[in-house]
Amino acid sequence: MPNLSLRAAEMPASPIRRLVPFAEKAVKRGIRIYHLNIGQPDIESPQEFWDALAHSNLKYVAYSHSAGNATLRAKAIEMYRKKGIELKDGELMVTTAGSEAIRFAFMACLNPGDEVIIPEPLYANYLGFAVESGIKVVPITTRIEDNFALPPIAEFEKKITQKTKAILICNPSNPTGTIFGQDQLEALRDIVLKHDLFLFADEVYSEFNYTETQLFSVLQLEGLEKHAVMIDSVSKRFSLCGARIGFLCSRNPEIMTTALKFGQARLSPPTLEQIGVEGAMDAQQSYFDAVKKEYKARRDIISEALACIDGALCPQIDGAFYATVRLPIDDSDKFSQWLLEEFSFEGATVMFAPATGFYATPGLGLDEVRIAYVLNCDDLRASMAILREALKMYPGRTCEQ
């Protein structure tokens, strides 16, 4: 048999989905699993999405424009304008989810062998996208004791080499829930201009800000017209993870022209979903207010429960719907698998994502897990009760309970 590619060998497995076979076996044993491992909201999608599909009156499903339907692009531009982000026609492209937007940004801006600096813990799929694009991720480590705030700019300077081409941030952060403020973004702006780099910003969770401070977009930074690229998605904003619609935005015409070439190579983003998303953009502000209120309540349940567990550390969670937390365990991979294979409490267990998969630096995240608080409040309380009991029994616990 011919050998597979080097890319195949380098492609990392998903830390979010790796444990699925163990979960499936647990279900067959009759164990109920509370899924806190994946960012799949249980919030209903806006009714406007379904109404738009119901009234589409299509006789067949045709290809869309490679940059996305013109009407959806116009509506998205208006959505951003209301948020204080000014874009013109040609500065926004519809992609097959935010994942494709990141891939297109990498491929349009970076050559094979180039380096991109990313704060860790990071969204695990960035590592896979980098392998696909032939580029190298250079991690810069943030600390749970600092609420995963960005390190001083001097630390970024130490990471920059002749191969450095870009910095990528996720704001609000998946997997930590950290929000990077305007002052931090302006510091990044200065270093990007100093070294002539691209600044990529994954702003998929921008709707989920639980602070009183307004979230600042990378596209609102002055002087970055040629350098800034914003990635967005409807997956979380409208609870439409399976719709696979995202946006790639930049004021650099060369980036957008190049990204469109990649878009033409994959033909078009999904047609039906674009129609539905265009309708979803008519959702009332009350929809978003209710969703944010619900997630704040869920966040508080997680934070308060972890504060009562000896040896656990939950940082301040300002946005998104994730928390990367420290637990009194020896190995988060072993612990997460043990929960599924060997433990249950009153017929149930809980599934986390081991934080090791969210670090590019080997050996980090061994005592951390990512919690996606996407279940209703009652289920979250039950999940935290299960966690407390599990930590009493786990053979690899690192402190007395």
C-alpha positions, 0 to 999 in steps of 0.5 A, spaced: 500 500 500 502 506 498 504 511 504 499 516 506 502 524 506 506 527 511 500 532 512 496 526 514 501 524 519 501 531 522 493 532 522 491 532 529 485 529 532 480 533 535 480 533 542 473 535 542 471 529 538 476 524 540 472 521 546 466 520 542 467 512 541 467 512 549 461 516 550 457 511 545 459 505 549 457 508 555 450 510 552 450 503 550 451 501 558 445 505 559 449 511 562 446 518 561 451 523 559 451 530 560 455 533 554 459 539 556 465 537 551 462 541 544 460 548 543 453 546 540 448 550 543 441 548 545 438 554 544 432 555 539 434 558 532 430 564 530 424 563 527 425 568 522 430 562 519 425 557 518 420 562 515 425 564 510 426 557 508 419 555 508 417 561 503 423 560 499 419 557 493 425 554 490 423 549 485 431 546 485 437 548 489 442 552 484 449 554 486 450 560 489 455 566 487 462 564 490 462 570 494 455 568 497 448 571 495 448 578 494 442 579 498 446 576 504 452 580 503 448 586 503 444 584 509 451 582 513 454 589 511 448 592 514 449 588 520 456 590 522 454 597 520 449 597 526 455 594 530 460 600 528 464 596 523 463 599 516 464 595 510 463 596 503 461 591 497 467 587 496 470 587 503 465 581 505 465 574 503 460 568 505 464 562 507 462 555 508 462 557 516 468 560 520 472 554 519 473 556 511 474 563 512 480 561 517 482 557 511 482 562 506 485 567 510 491 562 511 492 560 504 491 567 501 496 571 506 501 565 508 506 561 504 508 554 506 513 554 512 510 561 514 509 562 522 502 565 525 503 567 532 497 564 536 495 565 544 494 558 547 490 555 549 487 556 542 481 553 538 484 546 537 482 546 529 487 552 528 492 547 529 489 542 523 487 548 519 495 550 519 497 543 517 492 543 511 495 550 509 502 548 510 504 553 515 507 553 523 503 555 529 507 559 534 504 559 541 504 564 546 502 561 552 497 565 557 496 563 564 489 561 568 492 565 574 491 571 569 485 570 567 488 568 560 490 575 559 494 577 553 502 577 555 505 583 554 507 585 547 515 584 549 513 577 549 510 577 542 516 580 540 520 574 542 516 570 538 517 574 531 522 571 526 523 572 519 518 567 518 513 570 522 507 573 517 501 573 522 498 574 529 491 570 530 486 571 536 480 569 538 475 574 541 472 573 545 476 566 546 474 559 545 476 556 549 477 560 555 471 565 555 477 571 555 475 578 552 481 582 549 480 589 550 481 595 546 488 597 549 490 590 548 488 590 541 491 597 540 498 594 542 497 588 537 495 593 532 502 597 533 506 590 533 503 588 527 504 595 523 512 595 526 513 588 523 508 588 517 504 582 519 497 580 518 492 580 524 487 575 524 481 576 529 476 570 530 470 574 532 465 568 532 463 569 539 462 577 539 455 576 541 456 573 547 459 579 551 457 579 559 461 585 561 459 592 561 465 594 556 463 594 549 467 589 545 472 592 540 473 589 533 479 588 529 476 592 524 475 598 528 482 599 529 485 605 525 491 604 520 490 596 519 486 597 512 491 592 509 493 588 515 486 586 518 482 580 517 476 578 521 472 571 521 465 571 523 460 565 523 452 565 524 453 558 528 453 561 535 450 568 534 443 564 531 444 557 534 445 555 527 452 550 527 449 545 522 448 551 517 455 552 516 455 559 514 460 564 515 464 571 513 471 573 511 472 580 512 477 585 510 479 592 507 485 589 503 482 588 496 488 583 494 486 579 500 479 579 498 480 577 491 485 572 492 480 569 497 474 569 492 479 565 487 479 559 493 471 560 493 471 559 486 475 553 487 470 550 492 464 553 487 459 556 492 457 556 500 450 552 501 444 555 498 438 554 502 442 555 509 444 562 506 436 564 505 435 562 512 440 566 515 438 572 511 431 571 514 435 570 521 438 577 520 431 580 521 431 577 529 429 582 534 434 584 539 429 581 544 432 574 541 439 576 543 438 579 550 434 573 552 440 568 549 445 572 553 441 572 559 441 565 559 448 564 558 450 569 564 446 564 568 449 558 566 456 561 567 454 563 574 452 556 575 459 553 573 463 559 576 459 558 583 460 550 583 467 550 581 469 555 587 466 550 592 471 544 589 477 544 593 483 544 588 479 547 582 480 554 579 475 557 575 478 564 572 473 570 570 469 568 564 467 574 560 464 572 554 463 566 549 460 560 553 466 556 554 471 556 561 478 553 561 478 550 568 483 547 573 481 541 576 485 537 582 487 531 577 493 528 574 492 528 567 485 531 563 485 526 558 485 520 562 480 523 567 475 525 561 476 518 559 475 515 566 469 519 566 466 515 560 469 508 561 469 507 569 465 512 573 457 514 573 453 517 579 446 516 579 446 513 572 450 519 569 456 522 567 459 528 564 463 529 558 469 534 558 474 536 552 481 535 555 485 542 555 491 538 552 488 539 545 487 546 546 495 547 547 500 547 542 506 547 547 506 539 549 505 538 556 500 544 558 493 543 560 494 536 563 490 539 569 485 543 565 479 541 562 474 546 557 467 546 559 462 548 554 456 551 558 451 549 553 446 545 557 440 548 561 441 550 568 438 544 571 443 540 567 449 544 569 447 543 576 447 536 575 453 536 571 457 539 577 454 535 582 457 529 578 463 532 577 464 533 585 463 526 586 467 524 580 473 528 583 472 524 590 473 517 587 478 519 581 484 515 582 489 520 579 486 526 584 492 531 586 489 533 593 484 531 598 477 532 597 
